Amino acid sequence: MAADTATSKQNLVILGGSYAGLSTAHYLLKHVVPQLPGKEGYQVILISASSEAMCRPACPRALISDDMFPQDKLFVSIPAQFEQYSKDTFKFIHGTVTSLDHQDRCVTVSVKDGDTEKINCHAIVIATGASTASPLLGLNRDSETLRANWNEFRAALPTAKHIVIAGGGPAGVETAGELGEYLNGRAGWFHSKLENPKVAITLVTADSKILPILRPALATKAEKLLNKVGVTVIKKSRVTKVSPPGAGAGAEDALTANTTVTLEDGKVLQADLYIPATGMTYNSSFVDASLLTDYGRVETDPGTLRVVNGGALIYAIGDVGSHARPAVHNILNTVPILCANMKRDLLLAVQQDASVGEDRHFKEDTRETQLVPVGRSKGVGAFMGFRQPGIMVWLIKGRDYWLWTTGGLWSGKHWAKES
Ligand SMILES: Cc1cc2nc3c(=O)[nH]c(=O)nc-3n(C[C@H](O)[C@H](O)[C@H](O)COP(=O)(O)OP(=O)(O)OC[C@H]3O[C@@H](n4cnc5c(N)ncnc54)[C@H](O)[C@@H]3O)c2cc1C
């Protein structure tokens, strides 16, 4: 039975503790709650299935070995990032949200190692992101499970002779590039591909080219870089069946199972390890179906970040929302807008006057922007429509997969100023 968390506070409840959830929590605590009349009456509650945040883009390299990144920077404790705020204003709940009643504005949480808790909310921000088919590429559950999955994969790696990766997007390309360089090294200047790699790696994509967001010339360059680390790319071919079912996708005993991979043209690949790097499942199963798009995203006003048909004081941000392409730069650009609109709504809930100002509106920058490392020193990419040289891709992303940026995001330093 759910225990009702009776509190005299107005709870501003954020669901999900990653890029979107942590940033929103810091921003509300720094720039919104202090500006509300009766500010002592508000409390920010952050609920997350994982008690640690992690630099998710680093997964394609981090999954290989703990030596790839300083682990204390890769994973950080969420409660520790909020010790800077008064205990009265912030609370972290380690648990999984199992239902959201948008009409009564309350959520039910299955608390880790505990009971079910029902929380009455004054405002709700849905920031529960998306899960990947492969449980090696993010916090599909929590950080302990991610580490356990990496350990299982690492134990199987030394005996693997053929690895098949499905998905030609950046996650698939980066994973193939990292594994290729780590296991096989890189062909010399005068060789267009690595002959007889120690471990054959096959990347399969249904598309006519890899990296759909980038222009064809960059996709071709990335494919050549992959060939140099022993990766063969199969295009225009979809994986139609894997045996055992659920191979590589976290089904019990199937993460590192020897896998028979069948392609739509009937071709069969035998893999010692199979990594499905295709598509995303949005973490929205606890949201009423009437608030979701056909793809399972929370239908979010692309300008204001309010949940469409959600009623008052319900918002979505990050990958789970339908307002923008799933990417960290879109989250960073939406946090100040979401929080400004929340502040406006919270003020209007207590005072009906024009001094609260107008809504702010987000406009996604849809220019070609994506950086894709292929191994530790090479890569392709474009930023705001401009092609970037490999050295820039390395400098900005390939060096440490954005780890240089996450310290300030997790601690809230990035949000020191209201913007
Ligand atoms: C391999 C890979 C590489 C990437 N590289 C880049 C890149 O280079 N640049 C870029 O801009 N983007 C990149 N992305 C995308 C980027 O990681 C996402 O845009 C970002 O992580 C989204 O953040 P989020 O906060 O919306 O959700 P997520 O990071 O998905 O986190 C969601 C959080 O919510 C928690 N949660 C889920 N369900 C519940 C629930 N029911 N109750 C409570 N908690 C829950 C999860 O445990 C998790 O902590 C990459 C993604 C992947 C998979």
The ligand as an SDF file (V2000), in Angstrom:
LIG
                    3D

 53 58  0  0  0  0  0  0  0  0999 V2000
   25.7090    6.1680  -26.4230 C   0  0  0  0  0  0  0  0  0  0  0  0
   25.1350    7.5490  -26.4170 C   0  0  0  0  0  0  0  0  0  0  0  0
   25.9170    8.6280  -26.7860 C   0  0  0  0  0  0  0  0  0  0  0  0
   25.3900    9.9210  -26.7610 C   0  0  0  0  0  0  0  0  0  0  0  0
   26.1860   10.9720  -27.1430 N   0  0  0  0  0  0  0  0  0  0  0  0
   25.6930   12.2240  -27.1270 C   0  0  0  0  0  0  0  0  0  0  0  0
   26.4910   13.3500  -27.4810 C   0  0  0  0  0  0  0  0  0  0  0  0
   27.6740   13.2060  -27.7910 O   0  0  0  0  0  0  0  0  0  0  0  0
   25.9360   14.5720  -27.4680 N   0  0  0  0  0  0  0  0  0  0  0  0
   24.6310   14.7660  -27.1140 C   0  0  0  0  0  0  0  0  0  0  0  0
   24.1640   15.9110  -27.1210 O   0  0  0  0  0  0  0  0  0  0  0  0
   23.8440   13.7270  -26.7570 N   0  0  0  0  0  0  0  0  0  0  0  0
   24.3480   12.4770  -26.7510 C   0  0  0  0  0  0  0  0  0  0  0  0
   23.5450   11.4220  -26.3950 N   0  0  0  0  0  0  0  0  0  0  0  0
   22.1800   11.7000  -25.9560 C   0  0  0  0  0  0  0  0  0  0  0  0
   22.2030   12.1300  -24.4830 C   0  0  0  0  0  0  0  0  0  0  0  0
   22.8830   11.1620  -23.7220 O   0  0  0  0  0  0  0  0  0  0  0  0
   20.7890   12.3460  -24.0070 C   0  0  0  0  0  0  0  0  0  0  0  0
   20.2310   13.4220  -24.7580 O   0  0  0  0  0  0  0  0  0  0  0  0
   20.7370   12.6730  -22.5190 C   0  0  0  0  0  0  0  0  0  0  0  0
   21.3180   11.6700  -21.7270 O   0  0  0  0  0  0  0  0  0  0  0  0
   19.2740   12.8580  -22.1170 C   0  0  0  0  0  0  0  0  0  0  0  0
   19.2230   13.2350  -20.7890 O   0  0  0  0  0  0  0  0  0  0  0  0
   17.8640   13.0950  -19.9660 P   0  0  0  0  0  0  0  0  0  0  0  0
   18.1340   13.7610  -18.6570 O   0  0  0  0  0  0  0  0  0  0  0  0
   16.7180   13.5600  -20.7780 O   0  0  0  0  0  0  0  0  0  0  0  0
   17.6160   11.5350  -19.7310 O   0  0  0  0  0  0  0  0  0  0  0  0
   18.5490   10.2710  -19.4950 P   0  0  0  0  0  0  0  0  0  0  0  0
   19.9940   10.6200  -19.6140 O   0  0  0  0  0  0  0  0  0  0  0  0
   17.9800    9.2050  -20.3450 O   0  0  0  0  0  0  0  0  0  0  0  0
   18.2850    9.9280  -17.9620 O   0  0  0  0  0  0  0  0  0  0  0  0
   17.0250    9.6220  -17.4680 C   0  0  0  0  0  0  0  0  0  0  0  0
   17.1370    9.3800  -15.9630 C   0  0  0  0  0  0  0  0  0  0  0  0
   15.8320    9.1100  -15.4510 O   0  0  0  0  0  0  0  0  0  0  0  0
   15.8600    7.9170  -14.6880 C   0  0  0  0  0  0  0  0  0  0  0  0
   14.5430    7.2720  -14.8230 N   0  0  0  0  0  0  0  0  0  0  0  0
   14.0280    6.6640  -15.9030 C   0  0  0  0  0  0  0  0  0  0  0  0
   12.7810    6.2190  -15.6580 N   0  0  0  0  0  0  0  0  0  0  0  0
   12.5100    6.5590  -14.3780 C   0  0  0  0  0  0  0  0  0  0  0  0
   11.3830    6.3860  -13.5320 C   0  0  0  0  0  0  0  0  0  0  0  0
   10.2680    5.7770  -13.9620 N   0  0  0  0  0  0  0  0  0  0  0  0
   11.4470    6.8550  -12.2700 N   0  0  0  0  0  0  0  0  0  0  0  0
   12.5530    7.5010  -11.8170 C   0  0  0  0  0  0  0  0  0  0  0  0
   13.6610    7.6760  -12.5790 N   0  0  0  0  0  0  0  0  0  0  0  0
   13.6340    7.2230  -13.8470 C   0  0  0  0  0  0  0  0  0  0  0  0
   16.9950    7.0870  -15.2770 C   0  0  0  0  0  0  0  0  0  0  0  0
   17.5060    6.1730  -14.3160 O   0  0  0  0  0  0  0  0  0  0  0  0
   18.0100    8.1910  -15.6170 C   0  0  0  0  0  0  0  0  0  0  0  0
   18.7780    8.4970  -14.4850 O   0  0  0  0  0  0  0  0  0  0  0  0
   24.0530   10.1220  -26.3920 C   0  0  0  0  0  0  0  0  0  0  0  0
   23.2530    9.0330  -26.0190 C   0  0  0  0  0  0  0  0  0  0  0  0
   23.7850    7.7580  -26.0250 C   0  0  0  0  0  0  0  0  0  0  0  0
   22.9200    6.6000  -25.6200 C   0  0  0  0  0  0  0  0  0  0  0  0
  1  2  1  0
  2  3  1  0
  2 52  2  0
  3  4  2  0
  4  5  1  0
  4 50  1  0
  5  6  2  0
  6  7  1  0
  6 13  1  0
  7  8  2  0
  7  9  1  0
  9 10  1  0
 10 11  2  0
 10 12  1  0
 12 13  2  0
 13 14  1  0
 14 15  1  0
 14 50  1  0
 15 16  1  0
 16 17  1  0
 16 18  1  0
 18 19  1  0
 18 20  1  0
 20 21  1  0
 20 22  1  0
 22 23  1  0
 23 24  1  0
 24 25  2  0
 24 26  1  0
 24 27  1  0
 27 28  1  0
 28 29  2  0
 28 30  1  0
 28 31  1  0
 31 32  1  0
 32 33  1  0
 33 34  1  0
 33 48  1  0
 34 35  1  0
 35 36  1  0
 35 46  1  0
 36 37  1  0
 36 45  1  0
 37 38  2  0
 38 39  1  0
 39 40  1  0
 39 45  2  0
 40 41  1  0
 40 42  2  0
 42 43  1  0
 43 44  2  0
 44 45  1  0
 46 47  1  0
 46 48  1  0
 48 49  1  0
 50 51  2  0
 51 52  1  0
 52 53  1  0
M  END
$$$$
